[in-house]
């Protein structure tokens, strides 16, 4: 995974189905500065009549999609069958990425989201690669460091922690 940074899955819900473009402008800004890259983004809107509109996009080229699929497949194969599963998983992952044309979340995800959200709302699921973290990861590796834990801390987590302390 030398070429890919850490990947986050982010699921966001919105009231309504009409947007000003502010979120996409910010994603574009982050992409242009090579801070993030969208491996896959699915946005599903369900209007008040229950009509569903869905889009999916990626920043990856077909070659990068195949590479990402191979990496993900290799890691899954390693976990499933050890060293023997590594190569087979890489081949299957690359093949799946090519067949899906880089749409990792895919149509099944779109319809699952559409079924799960109420009318008059929108949901987005993004696989976001954190490009900014690549040099840091590499420096940690060169220094002999390994990740022992990894988690996001949200403001709500700190509020919950404070509430737990108060009890």
Phi and psi in radians as a Rosetta constraint file:
Dihedral C 1 N 2 CA 2 C 2 CIRCULARHARMONIC -1.106 0.35
Dihedral N 2 CA 2 C 2 N 3 CIRCULARHARMONIC -0.600 0.35
Dihedral C 2 N 3 CA 3 C 3 CIRCULARHARMONIC -1.498 0.35
Dihedral N 3 CA 3 C 3 N 4 CIRCULARHARMONIC -0.295 0.35
Dihedral C 3 N 4 CA 4 C 4 CIRCULARHARMONIC -1.899 0.35
Dihedral N 4 CA 4 C 4 N 5 CIRCULARHARMONIC 2.459 0.35
Dihedral C 4 N 5 CA 5 C 5 CIRCULARHARMONIC -1.535 0.35
Dihedral N 5 CA 5 C 5 N 6 CIRCULARHARMONIC -3.100 0.35
Dihedral C 5 N 6 CA 6 C 6 CIRCULARHARMONIC -1.015 0.35
Dihedral N 6 CA 6 C 6 N 7 CIRCULARHARMONIC 2.495 0.35
Dihedral C 6 N 7 CA 7 C 7 CIRCULARHARMONIC -1.975 0.35
Dihedral N 7 CA 7 C 7 N 8 CIRCULARHARMONIC 2.319 0.35
Dihedral C 7 N 8 CA 8 C 8 CIRCULARHARMONIC -2.026 0.35
Dihedral N 8 CA 8 C 8 N 9 CIRCULARHARMONIC 2.446 0.35
Dihedral C 8 N 9 CA 9 C 9 CIRCULARHARMONIC -1.770 0.35
Dihedral N 9 CA 9 C 9 N 10 CIRCULARHARMONIC 2.229 0.35
Dihedral C 9 N 10 CA 10 C 10 CIRCULARHARMONIC -2.177 0.35
Dihedral N 10 CA 10 C 10 N 11 CIRCULARHARMONIC 2.211 0.35
Dihedral C 10 N 11 CA 11 C 11 CIRCULARHARMONIC -2.064 0.35
Dihedral N 11 CA 11 C 11 N 12 CIRCULARHARMONIC 2.172 0.35
Dihedral C 11 N 12 CA 12 C 12 CIRCULARHARMONIC -2.276 0.35
Dihedral N 12 CA 12 C 12 N 13 CIRCULARHARMONIC 2.397 0.35
Dihedral C 12 N 13 CA 13 C 13 CIRCULARHARMONIC -1.969 0.35
Dihedral N 13 CA 13 C 13 N 14 CIRCULARHARMONIC 2.593 0.35
Dihedral C 13 N 14 CA 14 C 14 CIRCULARHARMONIC -2.341 0.35
Dihedral N 14 CA 14 C 14 N 15 CIRCULARHARMONIC 2.456 0.35
Dihedral C 14 N 15 CA 15 C 15 CIRCULARHARMONIC -1.333 0.35
Dihedral N 15 CA 15 C 15 N 16 CIRCULARHARMONIC 2.373 0.35
Dihedral C 15 N 16 CA 16 C 16 CIRCULARHARMONIC 1.561 0.35
Dihedral N 16 CA 16 C 16 N 17 CIRCULARHARMONIC 3.032 0.35
Dihedral C 16 N 17 CA 17 C 17 CIRCULARHARMONIC -2.278 0.35
Dihedral N 17 CA 17 C 17 N 18 CIRCULARHARMONIC 0.143 0.35
Dihedral C 17 N 18 CA 18 C 18 CIRCULARHARMONIC -2.042 0.35
Dihedral N 18 CA 18 C 18 N 19 CIRCULARHARMONIC 2.337 0.35
Dihedral C 18 N 19 CA 19 C 19 CIRCULARHARMONIC -2.284 0.35
Dihedral N 19 CA 19 C 19 N 20 CIRCULARHARMONIC 2.759 0.35
Dihedral C 19 N 20 CA 20 C 20 CIRCULARHARMONIC -1.570 0.35
Dihedral N 20 CA 20 C 20 N 21 CIRCULARHARMONIC -0.204 0.35
Dihedral C 20 N 21 CA 21 C 21 CIRCULARHARMONIC 1.662 0.35
Dihedral N 21 CA 21 C 21 N 22 CIRCULARHARMONIC -0.009 0.35
Dihedral C 21 N 22 CA 22 C 22 CIRCULARHARMONIC -1.050 0.35
Dihedral N 22 CA 22 C 22 N 23 CIRCULARHARMONIC -0.745 0.35
Dihedral C 22 N 23 CA 23 C 23 CIRCULARHARMONIC -1.144 0.35
Dihedral N 23 CA 23 C 23 N 24 CIRCULARHARMONIC -0.777 0.35
Dihedral C 23 N 24 CA 24 C 24 CIRCULARHARMONIC -1.148 0.35
Dihedral N 24 CA 24 C 24 N 25 CIRCULARHARMONIC -0.640 0.35
Dihedral C 24 N 25 CA 25 C 25 CIRCULARHARMONIC -1.081 0.35
Dihedral N 25 CA 25 C 25 N 26 CIRCULARHARMONIC -0.710 0.35
Dihedral C 25 N 26 CA 26 C 26 CIRCULARHARMONIC -1.204 0.35
Dihedral N 26 CA 26 C 26 N 27 CIRCULARHARMONIC -0.724 0.35
Dihedral C 26 N 27 CA 27 C 27 CIRCULARHARMONIC -1.046 0.35
Dihedral N 27 CA 27 C 27 N 28 CIRCULARHARMONIC -0.748 0.35
Dihedral C 27 N 28 CA 28 C 28 CIRCULARHARMONIC -1.073 0.35
Dihedral N 28 CA 28 C 28 N 29 CIRCULARHARMONIC -0.762 0.35
Dihedral C 28 N 29 CA 29 C 29 CIRCULARHARMONIC -1.046 0.35
Dihedral N 29 CA 29 C 29 N 30 CIRCULARHARMONIC -0.807 0.35
Dihedral C 29 N 30 CA 30 C 30 CIRCULARHARMONIC -1.123 0.35
Dihedral N 30 CA 30 C 30 N 31 CIRCULARHARMONIC -0.663 0.35
Dihedral C 30 N 31 CA 31 C 31 CIRCULARHARMONIC -1.184 0.35
Dihedral N 31 CA 31 C 31 N 32 CIRCULARHARMONIC -0.762 0.35
Dihedral C 31 N 32 CA 32 C 32 CIRCULARHARMONIC -1.102 0.35
Dihedral N 32 CA 32 C 32 N 33 CIRCULARHARMONIC -0.525 0.35
Dihedral C 32 N 33 CA 33 C 33 CIRCULARHARMONIC -1.558 0.35
Dihedral N 33 CA 33 C 33 N 34 CIRCULARHARMONIC 0.122 0.35
Dihedral C 33 N 34 CA 34 C 34 CIRCULARHARMONIC 0.988 0.35
Dihedral N 34 CA 34 C 34 N 35 CIRCULARHARMONIC 0.598 0.35
Dihedral C 34 N 35 CA 35 C 35 CIRCULARHARMONIC -1.474 0.35
Dihedral N 35 CA 35 C 35 N 36 CIRCULARHARMONIC -0.711 0.35
Dihedral C 35 N 36 CA 36 C 36 CIRCULARHARMONIC -2.338 0.35
Dihedral N 36 CA 36 C 36 N 37 CIRCULARHARMONIC 2.922 0.35
Dihedral C 36 N 37 CA 37 C 37 CIRCULARHARMONIC -2.491 0.35
Dihedral N 37 CA 37 C 37 N 38 CIRCULARHARMONIC 2.368 0.35
Dihedral C 37 N 38 CA 38 C 38 CIRCULARHARMONIC -1.474 0.35
Dihedral N 38 CA 38 C 38 N 39 CIRCULARHARMONIC 1.937 0.35
Dihedral C 38 N 39 CA 39 C 39 CIRCULARHARMONIC -1.268 0.35
Dihedral N 39 CA 39 C 39 N 40 CIRCULARHARMONIC -0.694 0.35
Dihedral C 39 N 40 CA 40 C 40 CIRCULARHARMONIC -2.809 0.35
Dihedral N 40 CA 40 C 40 N 41 CIRCULARHARMONIC 2.510 0.35
Dihedral C 40 N 41 CA 41 C 41 CIRCULARHARMONIC -2.453 0.35
Dihedral N 41 CA 41 C 41 N 42 CIRCULARHARMONIC 2.180 0.35
Dihedral C 41 N 42 CA 42 C 42 CIRCULARHARMONIC -2.076 0.35
Dihedral N 42 CA 42 C 42 N 43 CIRCULARHARMONIC 2.223 0.35
Dihedral C 42 N 43 CA 43 C 43 CIRCULARHARMONIC -2.139 0.35
Dihedral N 43 CA 43 C 43 N 44 CIRCULARHARMONIC 2.227 0.35
Dihedral C 43 N 44 CA 44 C 44 CIRCULARHARMONIC -2.198 0.35
Dihedral N 44 CA 44 C 44 N 45 CIRCULARHARMONIC 2.213 0.35
Dihedral C 44 N 45 CA 45 C 45 CIRCULARHARMONIC -2.097 0.35
Dihedral N 45 CA 45 C 45 N 46 CIRCULARHARMONIC 2.404 0.35
Dihedral C 45 N 46 CA 46 C 46 CIRCULARHARMONIC -2.166 0.35
Dihedral N 46 CA 46 C 46 N 47 CIRCULARHARMONIC 1.969 0.35
Dihedral C 46 N 47 CA 47 C 47 CIRCULARHARMONIC -1.298 0.35
Dihedral N 47 CA 47 C 47 N 48 CIRCULARHARMONIC 3.137 0.35
Dihedral C 47 N 48 CA 48 C 48 CIRCULARHARMONIC -1.099 0.35
Dihedral N 48 CA 48 C 48 N 49 CIRCULARHARMONIC -0.392 0.35
Dihedral C 48 N 49 CA 49 C 49 CIRCULARHARMONIC -1.575 0.35
Dihedral N 49 CA 49 C 49 N 50 CIRCULARHARMONIC 0.012 0.35
Dihedral C 49 N 50 CA 50 C 50 CIRCULARHARMONIC 1.504 0.35
Dihedral N 50 CA 50 C 50 N 51 CIRCULARHARMONIC 0.054 0.35
Dihedral C 50 N 51 CA 51 C 51 CIRCULARHARMONIC -1.254 0.35
Dihedral N 51 CA 51 C 51 N 52 CIRCULARHARMONIC 2.361 0.35
Dihedral C 51 N 52 CA 52 C 52 CIRCULARHARMONIC -1.901 0.35
Dihedral N 52 CA 52 C 52 N 53 CIRCULARHARMONIC 2.322 0.35
Dihedral C 52 N 53 CA 53 C 53 CIRCULARHARMONIC -2.147 0.35
Dihedral N 53 CA 53 C 53 N 54 CIRCULARHARMONIC 2.275 0.35
Dihedral C 53 N 54 CA 54 C 54 CIRCULARHARMONIC -2.367 0.35
Dihedral N 54 CA 54 C 54 N 55 CIRCULARHARMONIC 2.506 0.35
Dihedral C 54 N 55 CA 55 C 55 CIRCULARHARMONIC -2.317 0.35
Dihedral N 55 CA 55 C 55 N 56 CIRCULARHARMONIC 2.701 0.35
Dihedral C 55 N 56 CA 56 C 56 CIRCULARHARMONIC -2.437 0.35
Dihedral N 56 CA 56 C 56 N 57 CIRCULARHARMONIC 2.422 0.35
Dihedral C 56 N 57 CA 57 C 57 CIRCULARHARMONIC -2.546 0.35
Dihedral N 57 CA 57 C 57 N 58 CIRCULARHARMONIC 2.805 0.35
Dihedral C 57 N 58 CA 58 C 58 CIRCULARHARMONIC -2.545 0.35
Dihedral N 58 CA 58 C 58 N 59 CIRCULARHARMONIC 2.702 0.35
Dihedral C 58 N 59 CA 59 C 59 CIRCULARHARMONIC -1.667 0.35
Dihedral N 59 CA 59 C 59 N 60 CIRCULARHARMONIC -0.118 0.35
Dihedral C 59 N 60 CA 60 C 60 CIRCULARHARMONIC -1.436 0.35
Dihedral N 60 CA 60 C 60 N 61 CIRCULARHARMONIC 2.461 0.35
Dihedral C 60 N 61 CA 61 C 61 CIRCULARHARMONIC -1.281 0.35
Dihedral N 61 CA 61 C 61 N 62 CIRCULARHARMONIC 2.906 0.35
Dihedral C 61 N 62 CA 62 C 62 CIRCULARHARMONIC -0.984 0.35
Dihedral N 62 CA 62 C 62 N 63 CIRCULARHARMONIC -0.669 0.35
Dihedral C 62 N 63 CA 63 C 63 CIRCULARHARMONIC -1.161 0.35
Dihedral N 63 CA 63 C 63 N 64 CIRCULARHARMONIC -0.751 0.35
Dihedral C 63 N 64 CA 64 C 64 CIRCULARHARMONIC -1.155 0.35
Dihedral N 64 CA 64 C 64 N 65 CIRCULARHARMONIC -0.648 0.35
Dihedral C 64 N 65 CA 65 C 65 CIRCULARHARMONIC -1.072 0.35
Dihedral N 65 CA 65 C 65 N 66 CIRCULARHARMONIC -0.776 0.35
Dihedral C 65 N 66 CA 66 C 66 CIRCULARHARMONIC -1.105 0.35
Dihedral N 66 CA 66 C 66 N 67 CIRCULARHARMONIC -0.716 0.35
Dihedral C 66 N 67 CA 67 C 67 CIRCULARHARMONIC -1.113 0.35
Dihedral N 67 CA 67 C 67 N 68 CIRCULARHARMONIC -0.789 0.35
Dihedral C 67 N 68 CA 68 C 68 CIRCULARHARMONIC -1.106 0.35
Dihedral N 68 CA 68 C 68 N 69 CIRCULARHARMONIC -0.738 0.35
Dihedral C 68 N 69 CA 69 C 69 CIRCULARHARMONIC -1.058 0.35
Dihedral N 69 CA 69 C 69 N 70 CIRCULARHARMONIC -0.714 0.35
Dihedral C 69 N 70 CA 70 C 70 CIRCULARHARMONIC -1.125 0.35
Dihedral N 70 CA 70 C 70 N 71 CIRCULARHARMONIC -0.734 0.35
Dihedral C 70 N 71 CA 71 C 71 CIRCULARHARMONIC -1.124 0.35
Dihedral N 71 CA 71 C 71 N 72 CIRCULARHARMONIC -0.850 0.35
Dihedral C 71 N 72 CA 72 C 72 CIRCULARHARMONIC -1.079 0.35
Dihedral N 72 CA 72 C 72 N 73 CIRCULARHARMONIC -0.770 0.35
Dihedral C 72 N 73 CA 73 C 73 CIRCULARHARMONIC -1.092 0.35
Dihedral N 73 CA 73 C 73 N 74 CIRCULARHARMONIC -0.711 0.35
Dihedral C 73 N 74 CA 74 C 74 CIRCULARHARMONIC -1.100 0.35
Dihedral N 74 CA 74 C 74 N 75 CIRCULARHARMONIC -0.747 0.35
Dihedral C 74 N 75 CA 75 C 75 CIRCULARHARMONIC -1.163 0.35
Dihedral N 75 CA 75 C 75 N 76 CIRCULARHARMONIC -0.706 0.35
Dihedral C 75 N 76 CA 76 C 76 CIRCULARHARMONIC -1.138 0.35
Dihedral N 76 CA 76 C 76 N 77 CIRCULARHARMONIC -0.760 0.35
Dihedral C 76 N 77 CA 77 C 77 CIRCULARHARMONIC -1.080 0.35
Dihedral N 77 CA 77 C 77 N 78 CIRCULARHARMONIC -0.698 0.35
Dihedral C 77 N 78 CA 78 C 78 CIRCULARHARMONIC -1.059 0.35
Dihedral N 78 CA 78 C 78 N 79 CIRCULARHARMONIC -0.793 0.35
Dihedral C 78 N 79 CA 79 C 79 CIRCULARHARMONIC -1.164 0.35
Dihedral N 79 CA 79 C 79 N 80 CIRCULARHARMONIC -0.609 0.35
Dihedral C 79 N 80 CA 80 C 80 CIRCULARHARMONIC -1.396 0.35
Dihedral N 80 CA 80 C 80 N 81 CIRCULARHARMONIC -0.648 0.35
Dihedral C 80 N 81 CA 81 C 81 CIRCULARHARMONIC -2.439 0.35
Dihedral N 81 CA 81 C 81 N 82 CIRCULARHARMONIC 0.322 0.35
Dihedral C 81 N 82 CA 82 C 82 CIRCULARHARMONIC 1.191 0.35
Dihedral N 82 CA 82 C 82 N 83 CIRCULARHARMONIC -2.705 0.35
Dihedral C 82 N 83 CA 83 C 83 CIRCULARHARMONIC -0.956 0.35
Dihedral N 83 CA 83 C 83 N 84 CIRCULARHARMONIC -0.625 0.35
Dihedral C 83 N 84 CA 84 C 84 CIRCULARHARMONIC -1.121 0.35
Dihedral N 84 CA 84 C 84 N 85 CIRCULARHARMONIC -0.548 0.35
Dihedral C 84 N 85 CA 85 C 85 CIRCULARHARMONIC -1.442 0.35
Dihedral N 85 CA 85 C 85 N 86 CIRCULARHARMONIC -0.246 0.35
Dihedral C 85 N 86 CA 86 C 86 CIRCULARHARMONIC -1.049 0.35
Dihedral N 86 CA 86 C 86 N 87 CIRCULARHARMONIC -0.963 0.35
Dihedral C 86 N 87 CA 87 C 87 CIRCULARHARMONIC -1.187 0.35
Dihedral N 87 CA 87 C 87 N 88 CIRCULARHARMONIC -0.774 0.35
Dihedral C 87 N 88 CA 88 C 88 CIRCULARHARMONIC -1.090 0.35
Dihedral N 88 CA 88 C 88 N 89 CIRCULARHARMONIC -0.717 0.35
Dihedral C 88 N 89 CA 89 C 89 CIRCULARHARMONIC -1.092 0.35
Dihedral N 89 CA 89 C 89 N 90 CIRCULARHARMONIC -0.698 0.35
Dihedral C 89 N 90 CA 90 C 90 CIRCULARHARMONIC -1.097 0.35
Dihedral N 90 CA 90 C 90 N 91 CIRCULARHARMONIC -0.765 0.35
Dihedral C 90 N 91 CA 91 C 91 CIRCULARHARMONIC -1.123 0.35
Dihedral N 91 CA 91 C 91 N 92 CIRCULARHARMONIC -0.794 0.35
Dihedral C 91 N 92 CA 92 C 92 CIRCULARHARMONIC -1.140 0.35
Dihedral N 92 CA 92 C 92 N 93 CIRCULARHARMONIC -0.696 0.35
Dihedral C 92 N 93 CA 93 C 93 CIRCULARHARMONIC -1.127 0.35
Dihedral N 93 CA 93 C 93 N 94 CIRCULARHARMONIC -0.745 0.35
Dihedral C 93 N 94 CA 94 C 94 CIRCULARHARMONIC -1.129 0.35
Dihedral N 94 CA 94 C 94 N 95 CIRCULARHARMONIC -0.746 0.35
Dihedral C 94 N 95 CA 95 C 95 CIRCULARHARMONIC -1.078 0.35
Dihedral N 95 CA 95 C 95 N 96 CIRCULARHARMONIC -0.770 0.35
Dihedral C 95 N 96 CA 96 C 96 CIRCULARHARMONIC -1.110 0.35
Dihedral N 96 CA 96 C 96 N 97 CIRCULARHARMONIC -0.687 0.35
Dihedral C 96 N 97 CA 97 C 97 CIRCULARHARMONIC -1.145 0.35
Dihedral N 97 CA 97 C 97 N 98 CIRCULARHARMONIC -0.695 0.35
Dihedral C 97 N 98 CA 98 C 98 CIRCULARHARMONIC -1.163 0.35
Dihedral N 98 CA 98 C 98 N 99 CIRCULARHARMONIC -0.789 0.35
Dihedral C 98 N 99 CA 99 C 99 CIRCULARHARMONIC -1.107 0.35
Dihedral N 99 CA 99 C 99 N 100 CIRCULARHARMONIC -0.623 0.35
Dihedral C 99 N 100 CA 100 C 100 CIRCULARHARMONIC -1.521 0.35
Dihedral N 100 CA 100 C 100 N 101 CIRCULARHARMONIC 0.032 0.35
Dihedral C 100 N 101 CA 101 C 101 CIRCULARHARMONIC 0.968 0.35
Dihedral N 101 CA 101 C 101 N 102 CIRCULARHARMONIC 0.693 0.35
Dihedral C 101 N 102 CA 102 C 102 CIRCULARHARMONIC 1.362 0.35
Dihedral N 102 CA 102 C 102 N 103 CIRCULARHARMONIC 0.121 0.35
Dihedral C 102 N 103 CA 103 C 103 CIRCULARHARMONIC -1.631 0.35
Dihedral N 103 CA 103 C 103 N 104 CIRCULARHARMONIC 1.551 0.35
Dihedral C 103 N 104 CA 104 C 104 CIRCULARHARMONIC -1.239 0.35
Dihedral N 104 CA 104 C 104 N 105 CIRCULARHARMONIC -0.617 0.35
Dihedral C 104 N 105 CA 105 C 105 CIRCULARHARMONIC -1.369 0.35
Dihedral N 105 CA 105 C 105 N 106 CIRCULARHARMONIC -0.744 0.35
Dihedral C 105 N 106 CA 106 C 106 CIRCULARHARMONIC 1.283 0.35
Dihedral N 106 CA 106 C 106 N 107 CIRCULARHARMONIC 3.099 0.35
Dihedral C 106 N 107 CA 107 C 107 CIRCULARHARMONIC -1.135 0.35
Dihedral N 107 CA 107 C 107 N 108 CIRCULARHARMONIC -0.619 0.35
Dihedral C 107 N 108 CA 108 C 108 CIRCULARHARMONIC -1.048 0.35
Dihedral N 108 CA 108 C 108 N 109 CIRCULARHARMONIC -0.713 0.35
Dihedral C 108 N 109 CA 109 C 109 CIRCULARHARMONIC -1.111 0.35
Dihedral N 109 CA 109 C 109 N 110 CIRCULARHARMONIC -0.735 0.35
Dihedral C 109 N 110 CA 110 C 110 CIRCULARHARMONIC -1.000 0.35
Dihedral N 110 CA 110 C 110 N 111 CIRCULARHARMONIC -0.819 0.35
Dihedral C 110 N 111 CA 111 C 111 CIRCULARHARMONIC -1.271 0.35
Dihedral N 111 CA 111 C 111 N 112 CIRCULARHARMONIC -0.540 0.35
Dihedral C 111 N 112 CA 112 C 112 CIRCULARHARMONIC -1.121 0.35
Dihedral N 112 CA 112 C 112 N 113 CIRCULARHARMONIC -0.734 0.35
Dihedral C 112 N 113 CA 113 C 113 CIRCULARHARMONIC -1.125 0.35
Dihedral N 113 CA 113 C 113 N 114 CIRCULARHARMONIC -0.816 0.35
Dihedral C 113 N 114 CA 114 C 114 CIRCULARHARMONIC -1.009 0.35
Dihedral N 114 CA 114 C 114 N 115 CIRCULARHARMONIC -0.685 0.35
Dihedral C 114 N 115 CA 115 C 115 CIRCULARHARMONIC -1.204 0.35
Dihedral N 115 CA 115 C 115 N 116 CIRCULARHARMONIC -0.524 0.35
Dihedral C 115 N 116 CA 116 C 116 CIRCULARHARMONIC -1.514 0.35
Dihedral N 116 CA 116 C 116 N 117 CIRCULARHARMONIC -0.439 0.35
Dihedral C 116 N 117 CA 117 C 117 CIRCULARHARMONIC -1.632 0.35
Dihedral N 117 CA 117 C 117 N 118 CIRCULARHARMONIC 2.569 0.35
Dihedral C 117 N 118 CA 118 C 118 CIRCULARHARMONIC -1.312 0.35
Dihedral N 118 CA 118 C 118 N 119 CIRCULARHARMONIC 2.848 0.35
Dihedral C 118 N 119 CA 119 C 119 CIRCULARHARMONIC -1.070 0.35
Dihedral N 119 CA 119 C 119 N 120 CIRCULARHARMONIC 2.634 0.35
Dihedral C 119 N 120 CA 120 C 120 CIRCULARHARMONIC 1.352 0.35
Dihedral N 120 CA 120 C 120 N 121 CIRCULARHARMONIC 0.328 0.35
Dihedral C 120 N 121 CA 121 C 121 CIRCULARHARMONIC -2.322 0.35
Dihedral N 121 CA 121 C 121 N 122 CIRCULARHARMONIC 2.957 0.35
Dihedral C 121 N 122 CA 122 C 122 CIRCULARHARMONIC -2.360 0.35
Dihedral N 122 CA 122 C 122 N 123 CIRCULARHARMONIC 2.543 0.35
Dihedral C 122 N 123 CA 123 C 123 CIRCULARHARMONIC -2.336 0.35
Dihedral N 123 CA 123 C 123 N 124 CIRCULARHARMONIC 2.584 0.35
Dihedral C 123 N 124 CA 124 C 124 CIRCULARHARMONIC -2.287 0.35
Dihedral N 124 CA 124 C 124 N 125 CIRCULARHARMONIC 2.422 0.35
Dihedral C 124 N 125 CA 125 C 125 CIRCULARHARMONIC -2.146 0.35
Dihedral N 125 CA 125 C 125 N 126 CIRCULARHARMONIC 2.191 0.35
Dihedral C 125 N 126 CA 126 C 126 CIRCULARHARMONIC -2.225 0.35
Dihedral N 126 CA 126 C 126 N 127 CIRCULARHARMONIC 2.401 0.35
Dihedral C 126 N 127 CA 127 C 127 CIRCULARHARMONIC -1.756 0.35
Dihedral N 127 CA 127 C 127 N 128 CIRCULARHARMONIC 1.910 0.35
Dihedral C 127 N 128 CA 128 C 128 CIRCULARHARMONIC -1.943 0.35
Dihedral N 128 CA 128 C 128 N 129 CIRCULARHARMONIC 2.174 0.35
Dihedral C 128 N 129 CA 129 C 129 CIRCULARHARMONIC -1.584 0.35
Dihedral N 129 CA 129 C 129 N 130 CIRCULARHARMONIC 2.238 0.35
Dihedral C 129 N 130 CA 130 C 130 CIRCULARHARMONIC -1.586 0.35
Dihedral N 130 CA 130 C 130 N 131 CIRCULARHARMONIC 1.603 0.35
Dihedral C 130 N 131 CA 131 C 131 CIRCULARHARMONIC -1.145 0.35
Dihedral N 131 CA 131 C 131 N 132 CIRCULARHARMONIC -0.574 0.35
Dihedral C 131 N 132 CA 132 C 132 CIRCULARHARMONIC -1.051 0.35
Dihedral N 132 CA 132 C 132 N 133 CIRCULARHARMONIC -0.441 0.35
Dihedral C 132 N 133 CA 133 C 133 CIRCULARHARMONIC -1.455 0.35
Dihedral N 133 CA 133 C 133 N 134 CIRCULARHARMONIC -0.199 0.35
Dihedral C 133 N 134 CA 134 C 134 CIRCULARHARMONIC -1.067 0.35
Dihedral N 134 CA 134 C 134 N 135 CIRCULARHARMONIC -0.892 0.35
Dihedral C 134 N 135 CA 135 C 135 CIRCULARHARMONIC -1.077 0.35
Dihedral N 135 CA 135 C 135 N 136 CIRCULARHARMONIC -0.638 0.35
Dihedral C 135 N 136 CA 136 C 136 CIRCULARHARMONIC -1.140 0.35
Dihedral N 136 CA 136 C 136 N 137 CIRCULARHARMONIC -0.811 0.35
Dihedral C 136 N 137 CA 137 C 137 CIRCULARHARMONIC -1.000 0.35
Dihedral N 137 CA 137 C 137 N 138 CIRCULARHARMONIC -0.800 0.35
Dihedral C 137 N 138 CA 138 C 138 CIRCULARHARMONIC -1.125 0.35
Dihedral N 138 CA 138 C 138 N 139 CIRCULARHARMONIC -0.700 0.35
Dihedral C 138 N 139 CA 139 C 139 CIRCULARHARMONIC -1.123 0.35
Dihedral N 139 CA 139 C 139 N 140 CIRCULARHARMONIC -0.705 0.35
Dihedral C 139 N 140 CA 140 C 140 CIRCULARHARMONIC -1.086 0.35
Dihedral N 140 CA 140 C 140 N 141 CIRCULARHARMONIC -0.776 0.35
Dihedral C 140 N 141 CA 141 C 141 CIRCULARHARMONIC -1.095 0.35
Dihedral N 141 CA 141 C 141 N 142 CIRCULARHARMONIC -0.777 0.35
Dihedral C 141 N 142 CA 142 C 142 CIRCULARHARMONIC -1.082 0.35
Dihedral N 142 CA 142 C 142 N 143 CIRCULARHARMONIC -0.534 0.35
Dihedral C 142 N 143 CA 143 C 143 CIRCULARHARMONIC -1.458 0.35
Dihedral N 143 CA 143 C 143 N 144 CIRCULARHARMONIC 0.005 0.35
Dihedral C 143 N 144 CA 144 C 144 CIRCULARHARMONIC 1.489 0.35
Dihedral N 144 CA 144 C 144 N 145 CIRCULARHARMONIC 0.209 0.35
Dihedral C 144 N 145 CA 145 C 145 CIRCULARHARMONIC -1.465 0.35
Dihedral N 145 CA 145 C 145 N 146 CIRCULARHARMONIC 2.675 0.35
Dihedral C 145 N 146 CA 146 C 146 CIRCULARHARMONIC -2.341 0.35
Dihedral N 146 CA 146 C 146 N 147 CIRCULARHARMONIC 2.545 0.35
Dihedral C 146 N 147 CA 147 C 147 CIRCULARHARMONIC -1.225 0.35
Dihedral N 147 CA 147 C 147 N 148 CIRCULARHARMONIC 2.257 0.35
Dihedral C 147 N 148 CA 148 C 148 CIRCULARHARMONIC -1.774 0.35
Dihedral N 148 CA 148 C 148 N 149 CIRCULARHARMONIC -0.455 0.35
Dihedral C 148 N 149 CA 149 C 149 CIRCULARHARMONIC -2.732 0.35
Dihedral N 149 CA 149 C 149 N 150 CIRCULARHARMONIC 2.766 0.35
Dihedral C 149 N 150 CA 150 C 150 CIRCULARHARMONIC -2.711 0.35
Dihedral N 150 CA 150 C 150 N 151 CIRCULARHARMONIC 2.111 0.35
Dihedral C 150 N 151 CA 151 C 151 CIRCULARHARMONIC -2.781 0.35
Dihedral N 151 CA 151 C 151 N 152 CIRCULARHARMONIC 2.655 0.35
Dihedral C 151 N 152 CA 152 C 152 CIRCULARHARMONIC -1.613 0.35
Dihedral N 152 CA 152 C 152 N 153 CIRCULARHARMONIC 2.442 0.35
Dihedral C 152 N 153 CA 153 C 153 CIRCULARHARMONIC -1.950 0.35
Dihedral N 153 CA 153 C 153 N 154 CIRCULARHARMONIC 2.060 0.35
Dihedral C 153 N 154 CA 154 C 154 CIRCULARHARMONIC -1.753 0.35
Dihedral N 154 CA 154 C 154 N 155 CIRCULARHARMONIC 2.723 0.35
Dihedral C 154 N 155 CA 155 C 155 CIRCULARHARMONIC -0.936 0.35
Dihedral N 155 CA 155 C 155 N 156 CIRCULARHARMONIC -0.647 0.35
Dihedral C 155 N 156 CA 156 C 156 CIRCULARHARMONIC -1.103 0.35
Dihedral N 156 CA 156 C 156 N 157 CIRCULARHARMONIC -0.545 0.35
Dihedral C 156 N 157 CA 157 C 157 CIRCULARHARMONIC -1.132 0.35
Dihedral N 157 CA 157 C 157 N 158 CIRCULARHARMONIC -0.701 0.35
Dihedral C 157 N 158 CA 158 C 158 CIRCULARHARMONIC -1.195 0.35
Dihedral N 158 CA 158 C 158 N 159 CIRCULARHARMONIC -0.660 0.35
Dihedral C 158 N 159 CA 159 C 159 CIRCULARHARMONIC -1.095 0.35
Dihedral N 159 CA 159 C 159 N 160 CIRCULARHARMONIC -0.781 0.35
Dihedral C 159 N 160 CA 160 C 160 CIRCULARHARMONIC -1.114 0.35
Dihedral N 160 CA 160 C 160 N 161 CIRCULARHARMONIC -0.673 0.35
Dihedral C 160 N 161 CA 161 C 161 CIRCULARHARMONIC -1.098 0.35
Dihedral N 161 CA 161 C 161 N 162 CIRCULARHARMONIC -0.763 0.35
Dihedral C 161 N 162 CA 162 C 162 CIRCULARHARMONIC -1.078 0.35
Dihedral N 162 CA 162 C 162 N 163 CIRCULARHARMONIC -0.710 0.35
Dihedral C 162 N 163 CA 163 C 163 CIRCULARHARMONIC -1.127 0.35
Dihedral N 163 CA 163 C 163 N 164 CIRCULARHARMONIC -0.668 0.35
Dihedral C 163 N 164 CA 164 C 164 CIRCULARHARMONIC -1.164 0.35
Dihedral N 164 CA 164 C 164 N 165 CIRCULARHARMONIC -0.678 0.35
Dihedral C 164 N 165 CA 165 C 165 CIRCULARHARMONIC -1.122 0.35
Dihedral N 165 CA 165 C 165 N 166 CIRCULARHARMONIC -0.718 0.35
Dihedral C 165 N 166 CA 166 C 166 CIRCULARHARMONIC -1.109 0.35
Dihedral N 166 CA 166 C 166 N 167 CIRCULARHARMONIC -0.503 0.35
